[in-house]
Amino acid sequence: MYVLGVEIMPAITLSVPQDLKSEMDKSKFINWSEVAREAIKEKVVQLRILDDIAKKSKLTEKDAIDISKKINQGMSKRYK
């Protein structure tokens, strides 16, 4: 939304653990809102890409579950 040519963005509230906030406070020169905004934007782009891939996939939900089980079994054997 724009008002007089300036983009007005909705605000969100983000909660972080106290120890993380204390670490963030040590770097006052960093715009943490911008860091969060960029991280969220990057995640949205990743999700769009995954969504596009999923839309083109011929796999059924059952196929995906079976593949997931096989991967989990293989990883379990690998790290035992």
Secondary structure as the mmCIF struct_conf table of DSSP 4:
data_model
#
loop_
_struct_conf.conf_type_id
_struct_conf.id
_struct_conf.beg_label_comp_id
_struct_conf.beg_label_asym_id
_struct_conf.beg_label_seq_id
_struct_conf.end_label_comp_id
_struct_conf.end_label_asym_id
_struct_conf.end_label_seq_id
STRN STRN1 TYR A 2 VAL A 3
TURN_TY1_P TURN_TY1_P1 LEU A 4 GLY A 5
STRN STRN2 VAL A 6 GLU A 7
HELX_RH_AL_P HELX_RH_AL_P1 GLN A 18 ASP A 25
TURN_TY1_P TURN_TY1_P2 LYS A 26 LYS A 26
TURN_TY1_P TURN_TY1_P3 LYS A 28 PHE A 29
BEND BEND1 ILE A 30 ILE A 30
HELX_RH_AL_P HELX_RH_AL_P2 TRP A 32 LYS A 56
HELX_RH_AL_P HELX_RH_AL_P3 GLU A 61 ARG A 78
TURN_TY1_P TURN_TY1_P4 TYR A 79 TYR A 79
#
